[in-house]
Amino acid sequence: MAPFLCLAQVVPVQANLDAQAQRRIQEQSERVRRQRQIDANLEKIATALSSKNLTSPEGPVFTRRALAALFDLQSEGWSPEKSLQEATRLPSTAETPKATSSAYLTKCWQEFSPSITPTVAATLRAGSSPAFSIPPYVP
């Protein structure tokens, strides 16, 4: 009867180990997903830091997407200053961001962030115009 008792104890232990391993895999997967989202948001901000992009016909779209990215990163605990700083360090930034484009995004964020809700952020993410009017970038 003793061998069955040993086997009965092994099965719950193995199930517990399997559950722990599954939780670790899920946690790691969530960390990877969040990091990808952070990287994508930083890329959107980096794109908007380009004076060339901001002065193009698509400039307002880049600004809207950058504001949504700042909103999303703030939800992750990132300050707008940290987000802008990290975006300037990306190797994909084709041109060196100018202080004027960074100041422009900072000013837009300070002015419009109180109006950005999750619904407004979804509109901005799509590049669509929100209920408020964002001034154009002037280098």
Residue frames relative to the residue before (quaternion, step in Angstrom):
aa qw qx qy qz dx dy dz
M 1.0000 0.0000 0.0000 0.0000 0.00 0.00 0.00
A 0.5804 0.6164 -0.3685 0.3840 3.62 1.09 -0.60
P 0.6352 0.5239 -0.3728 0.4279 3.71 0.88 -0.71
F 0.6444 0.5187 -0.3365 0.4500 3.62 1.01 -0.69
L 0.6115 0.5499 -0.3430 0.4539 3.56 1.08 -0.69
C 0.6409 0.5176 -0.3133 0.4724 3.59 0.99 -0.83
L 0.6621 0.5017 -0.2971 0.4709 3.57 0.92 -0.91
A 0.6398 0.5303 -0.3220 0.4537 3.59 1.00 -0.77
Q 0.6740 0.4769 -0.2995 0.4781 3.59 1.08 -0.58
V 0.6269 0.5575 -0.3335 0.4301 3.60 1.09 -0.68
V 0.6416 0.5568 -0.3365 0.4064 3.61 0.88 -0.86
P 0.6900 0.4457 -0.3158 0.4750 3.67 0.78 -0.82
V 0.6200 0.5372 -0.3519 0.4507 3.60 1.02 -0.71
Q 0.6601 0.4974 -0.3041 0.4738 3.60 0.93 -0.88
A 0.6368 0.5204 -0.3280 0.4648 3.60 0.97 -0.79
N 0.6434 0.5164 -0.3132 0.4704 3.56 1.04 -0.80
L 0.6499 0.5075 -0.3099 0.4733 3.59 0.98 -0.83
D 0.6431 0.5202 -0.3123 0.4673 3.58 1.01 -0.83
A 0.6554 0.5056 -0.3088 0.4685 3.58 0.98 -0.84
Q 0.6414 0.5133 -0.3217 0.4708 3.59 1.00 -0.79
A 0.6532 0.5057 -0.3155 0.4670 3.57 0.94 -0.85
Q 0.6427 0.5197 -0.3174 0.4648 3.58 0.99 -0.80
R 0.6404 0.5143 -0.3208 0.4718 3.61 0.99 -0.79
R 0.6454 0.5137 -0.3190 0.4667 3.59 0.97 -0.85
I 0.6451 0.5123 -0.3170 0.4700 3.59 0.97 -0.82
Q 0.6633 0.4965 -0.3042 0.4701 3.58 0.94 -0.86
E 0.6477 0.5121 -0.3162 0.4671 3.60 0.97 -0.83
Q 0.6546 0.4983 -0.3084 0.4775 3.58 0.96 -0.86
S 0.6382 0.5249 -0.3194 0.4640 3.57 0.97 -0.80
E 0.6506 0.5060 -0.3037 0.4780 3.59 1.00 -0.82
R 0.6377 0.5165 -0.3282 0.4679 3.61 0.99 -0.79
V 0.6502 0.5078 -0.3071 0.4744 3.59 0.97 -0.85
R 0.6485 0.5171 -0.3152 0.4612 3.60 0.95 -0.87
R 0.6656 0.4962 -0.2992 0.4705 3.58 0.92 -0.90
Q 0.6499 0.5110 -0.3223 0.4611 3.60 0.96 -0.82
R 0.6300 0.5192 -0.3348 0.4707 3.60 1.00 -0.74
Q 0.6455 0.5145 -0.3095 0.4722 3.56 1.00 -0.83
I 0.6336 0.5169 -0.3219 0.4772 3.59 0.98 -0.82
D 0.6673 0.5044 -0.2991 0.4592 3.58 0.88 -0.95
A 0.6479 0.5110 -0.3163 0.4680 3.60 0.98 -0.82
N 0.6591 0.4988 -0.3078 0.4712 3.59 0.98 -0.80
L 0.6398 0.5113 -0.3281 0.4706 3.59 0.99 -0.77
E 0.6233 0.5401 -0.3281 0.4606 3.57 1.07 -0.74
K 0.6389 0.5161 -0.3225 0.4706 3.60 1.01 -0.78
I 0.6510 0.4950 -0.3131 0.4829 3.57 1.00 -0.78
A 0.6399 0.5311 -0.3242 0.4509 3.60 0.95 -0.88
T 0.6292 0.5300 -0.3278 0.4646 3.58 1.01 -0.78
A 0.6964 0.4661 -0.2657 0.4766 3.58 0.99 -0.83
L 0.5996 0.5609 -0.3700 0.4348 3.60 1.19 -0.26
S 0.5581 0.5924 -0.3882 0.4322 3.57 1.27 -0.14
S 0.4274 -0.7035 0.5081 0.2534 3.58 -0.68 1.10
K 0.6081 0.5630 -0.3442 0.4414 3.56 1.07 -0.77
N 0.6780 0.4745 -0.2894 0.4811 3.59 0.93 -0.87
L 0.6842 0.5050 -0.2955 0.4353 3.58 0.89 -0.91
T 0.7133 0.4245 -0.2616 0.4925 3.60 1.09 -0.59
S 0.5148 0.6298 -0.4242 0.3980 3.59 1.27 -0.04
P 0.6787 -0.4715 0.3481 0.4426 3.61 -1.23 0.18
E 0.6838 0.4660 -0.2753 0.4893 3.59 1.19 -0.54
G 0.3219 0.8010 -0.4607 0.2065 3.60 1.28 0.04
P 0.6727 0.4887 -0.3215 0.4530 3.63 0.83 -0.85
V 0.6164 0.5378 -0.3468 0.4589 3.60 1.09 -0.67
F 0.6425 0.5101 -0.3233 0.4716 3.60 0.96 -0.85
T 0.6418 0.5229 -0.3207 0.4603 3.59 0.99 -0.82
R 0.6622 0.5076 -0.3103 0.4556 3.60 0.87 -0.93
R 0.6766 0.4862 -0.2974 0.4662 3.58 0.89 -0.91
A 0.6331 0.5205 -0.3339 0.4656 3.59 1.05 -0.69
L 0.6361 0.5146 -0.3320 0.4694 3.60 1.00 -0.75
A 0.6368 0.5059 -0.3255 0.4822 3.60 1.02 -0.76
A 0.6435 0.5183 -0.3209 0.4630 3.58 1.00 -0.81
L 0.6323 0.5163 -0.3294 0.4744 3.60 1.00 -0.78
F 0.6287 0.5302 -0.3203 0.4701 3.57 1.05 -0.82
D 0.6824 0.4906 -0.2855 0.4605 3.58 0.88 -0.98
L 0.6692 0.4880 -0.3033 0.4712 3.58 0.96 -0.82
Q 0.6063 0.5320 -0.3610 0.4680 3.58 1.07 -0.63
S 0.6181 0.5400 -0.3355 0.4623 3.59 1.09 -0.68
E 0.6721 0.4629 -0.2785 0.5063 3.58 1.25 -0.49
G 0.6140 -0.5769 0.3387 0.4188 3.58 1.30 0.05
W 0.5155 0.6295 -0.4210 0.4008 3.58 1.26 0.21
S 0.3772 -0.6889 0.5616 0.2602 3.58 -0.99 0.77
P 0.6192 -0.5365 0.4039 0.4070 3.61 -1.17 0.42
E 0.6233 0.5464 -0.3396 0.4445 3.59 1.03 -0.75
K 0.6662 0.4879 -0.2983 0.4787 3.58 0.91 -0.91
S 0.6398 0.5350 -0.3254 0.4456 3.58 0.96 -0.86
L 0.6771 0.4789 -0.2889 0.4782 3.58 0.89 -0.93
Q 0.6441 0.5259 -0.3186 0.4551 3.56 0.97 -0.84
E 0.6864 0.4754 -0.2860 0.4702 3.59 0.87 -0.92
A 0.6276 0.5402 -0.3375 0.4476 3.59 1.04 -0.73
T 0.6484 0.5196 -0.3314 0.4469 3.60 1.03 -0.67
R 0.6644 0.5199 -0.2943 0.4491 3.59 1.19 -0.45
L 0.4816 0.6894 -0.4382 0.3174 3.58 1.21 -0.20
P 0.4842 -0.6769 0.4672 0.2985 3.57 -0.93 0.84
S 0.6297 0.5624 -0.3329 0.4199 3.60 1.17 -0.46
T 0.4824 0.6496 -0.4521 0.3753 3.58 1.25 -0.14
A 0.3517 -0.7856 0.4752 0.1825 3.55 -0.36 1.30
E 0.7855 0.1458 -0.0818 0.5958 3.56 0.95 -0.81
T 0.5660 -0.5753 0.4537 0.3778 3.52 -1.17 0.51
P 0.4361 -0.7033 0.4851 0.2825 3.59 -0.65 1.04
K 0.3542 -0.7313 0.5466 0.2026 3.52 -1.00 0.85
A 0.6210 -0.5505 0.4105 0.3778 3.51 -1.21 0.56
T 0.6302 0.5541 -0.3445 0.4210 3.59 1.07 -0.69
S 0.6698 0.4809 -0.3188 0.4673 3.61 0.94 -0.77
S 0.6353 0.5118 -0.3258 0.4779 3.57 1.05 -0.72
A 0.6514 0.5020 -0.3110 0.4764 3.58 0.98 -0.85
Y 0.6222 0.5449 -0.3325 0.4532 3.59 1.05 -0.78
L 0.6834 0.4679 -0.2898 0.4796 3.60 0.85 -0.94
T 0.6251 0.5318 -0.3363 0.4618 3.58 1.03 -0.77
K 0.6667 0.4976 -0.3020 0.4655 3.57 0.92 -0.92
C 0.6379 0.5146 -0.3273 0.4702 3.61 0.96 -0.85
W 0.6520 0.5159 -0.3169 0.4564 3.57 0.94 -0.88
Q 0.6703 0.5010 -0.3054 0.4543 3.57 0.86 -0.94
E 0.6971 0.4785 -0.2765 0.4567 3.57 0.96 -0.81
F 0.8210 0.3111 -0.1273 0.4615 3.58 0.82 -0.96
S 0.4797 0.6974 -0.4422 0.2966 3.62 1.14 -0.31
P 0.6299 0.5231 -0.3774 0.4325 3.67 0.93 -0.60
S 0.6911 0.4772 -0.2731 0.4691 3.60 1.18 -0.52
I 0.5984 0.5830 -0.3624 0.4132 3.58 1.24 -0.28
T 0.0629 -0.7624 0.6434 -0.0293 3.51 -0.64 1.28
P 0.6926 -0.4362 0.3259 0.4731 3.62 -1.17 0.06
T 0.6416 0.5158 -0.3265 0.4645 3.61 1.04 -0.71
V 0.6586 0.4853 -0.3021 0.4894 3.58 0.94 -0.88
A 0.6241 0.5455 -0.3373 0.4462 3.60 1.00 -0.79
A 0.6272 0.5256 -0.3373 0.4654 3.61 1.02 -0.75
T 0.6305 0.5187 -0.3230 0.4786 3.59 1.04 -0.77
L 0.6710 0.4979 -0.2876 0.4681 3.57 0.94 -0.92
R 0.6129 0.5601 -0.3401 0.4415 3.60 1.00 -0.82
A 0.6840 0.4754 -0.2677 0.4843 3.55 1.06 -0.82
G 0.4991 -0.6653 0.4159 0.3678 3.58 1.27 -0.20
S 0.4921 0.6683 -0.4217 0.3654 3.56 1.29 0.12
S 0.5708 -0.6096 0.4394 0.3308 3.52 -1.26 0.49
P 0.3460 -0.7339 0.5434 0.2153 3.59 -0.83 0.96
A 0.7283 -0.4206 0.3155 0.4394 3.56 -1.33 -0.12
F 0.7058 0.3917 -0.2593 0.5303 3.60 1.20 -0.36
S 0.4377 -0.7093 0.5004 0.2343 3.54 -1.18 0.59
I 0.2315 -0.7704 0.5833 0.1123 3.56 -0.66 1.16
P 0.4239 -0.7164 0.4848 0.2684 3.60 -0.72 0.99
P 0.5330 -0.6290 0.4484 0.3453 3.60 -1.07 0.60
Y 0.5415 -0.6031 0.4797 0.3362 3.53 -1.27 0.51
V 0.0582 -0.7644 0.6419 0.0170 3.56 -0.96 0.93
P 0.3477 -0.7701 0.4936 0.2060 3.61 -0.44 1.18
